[in-house]
């Protein structure tokens, strides 16, 4: 091959692509595809069991009262935030 052709069109090995690298990349892509298909098969209805449980817990949270100590701490944190804003604005 003429030298000019080699400069304009380097071989794949010169660009860093080898058979081993291509094989590794292909295996990685196949493994990722298999993983995605497995996850998609597990969540055929679109919602995983973990997400369904979390959603049910969050939806039911509005029907439960907060403990008294949590309410007091929330009030203190809110007042502390307002105080920090006022003191920082001067």
C-alpha positions as CSV (number, residue, x, y, z in Angstrom):
1,X,0.0,0.0,0.0
2,X,1.2,3.5,-0.7
3,X,2.3,5.6,2.2
4,X,-0.1,8.3,1.3
5,X,-3.1,5.9,1.7
6,X,-1.8,4.8,5.1
7,X,-1.6,8.4,6.3
8,X,-5.1,9.3,5.2
9,X,-6.8,6.0,6.3
10,X,-5.0,4.6,9.3
11,X,-5.6,1.0,10.1
12,X,-7.9,0.1,13.0
13,X,-5.0,-1.1,15.0
14,X,-3.3,2.3,14.6
15,X,-6.4,4.0,15.9
16,X,-6.3,1.8,19.0
17,X,-9.0,-0.7,18.0
18,X,-7.9,-4.3,18.3
19,X,-9.8,-7.6,18.0
20,X,-9.5,-8.1,21.7
21,X,-10.9,-4.6,22.4
22,X,-13.7,-5.1,19.9
23,X,-14.5,-8.5,21.6
24,X,-14.6,-6.9,25.0
25,X,-16.8,-4.1,23.9
26,X,-19.2,-6.5,22.2
27,X,-19.4,-8.7,25.3
28,X,-20.0,-5.6,27.5
29,X,-22.8,-4.4,25.2
30,X,-24.4,-7.9,25.3
31,X,-24.2,-8.1,29.1
32,X,-25.7,-4.7,29.5
33,X,-28.5,-5.6,27.1
34,X,-29.2,-8.8,29.0
35,X,-29.3,-6.9,32.3
36,X,-31.7,-4.3,30.9
37,X,-34.0,-7.0,29.5
38,X,-33.9,-8.9,32.8
39,X,-34.9,-5.7,34.7
40,X,-37.6,-5.0,32.2
41,X,-39.0,-8.5,32.5
42,X,-39.1,-8.2,36.3
43,X,-41.1,-5.0,36.0
44,X,-43.5,-6.0,33.2
45,X,-46.3,-3.9,34.6
46,X,-44.0,-0.9,34.7
47,X,-43.7,-0.7,38.5
48,X,-41.2,-2.7,40.6
49,X,-42.4,-4.2,43.9
50,X,-40.1,-1.9,45.8
51,X,-41.6,1.2,44.2
52,X,-45.2,-0.2,44.7
53,X,-44.5,-0.6,48.4
54,X,-42.9,2.8,48.7
55,X,-45.8,4.5,46.9
56,X,-48.3,2.8,49.2
57,X,-46.4,3.9,52.3
58,X,-46.2,7.5,51.1
59,X,-49.8,7.6,50.1
60,X,-50.8,6.3,53.6
61,X,-48.5,8.8,55.3
62,X,-51.1,11.6,55.2
63,X,-53.5,9.5,57.2
64,X,-51.0,9.1,60.1
65,X,-50.3,11.8,62.7
66,X,-46.8,13.0,63.3
67,X,-45.5,12.2,66.8
68,X,-45.4,15.2,69.2
69,X,-41.6,15.4,69.4
70,X,-41.4,15.5,65.6
71,X,-43.8,18.4,65.5
72,X,-41.8,20.3,68.1
73,X,-38.5,19.7,66.3
74,X,-40.1,20.9,63.0
75,X,-41.2,24.1,64.6
76,X,-37.8,24.7,66.1
77,X,-36.1,24.1,62.7
78,X,-38.5,26.4,61.0
79,X,-37.9,29.2,63.5
80,X,-34.1,28.6,63.3
81,X,-34.3,29.0,59.5
82,X,-36.2,32.3,59.8
83,X,-33.9,33.6,62.4
84,X,-30.8,32.8,60.3
85,X,-32.3,34.6,57.3
86,X,-33.2,37.6,59.3
87,X,-29.7,37.8,61.0
88,X,-28.0,37.2,57.6
89,X,-29.9,40.0,55.9
90,X,-28.5,42.8,58.1
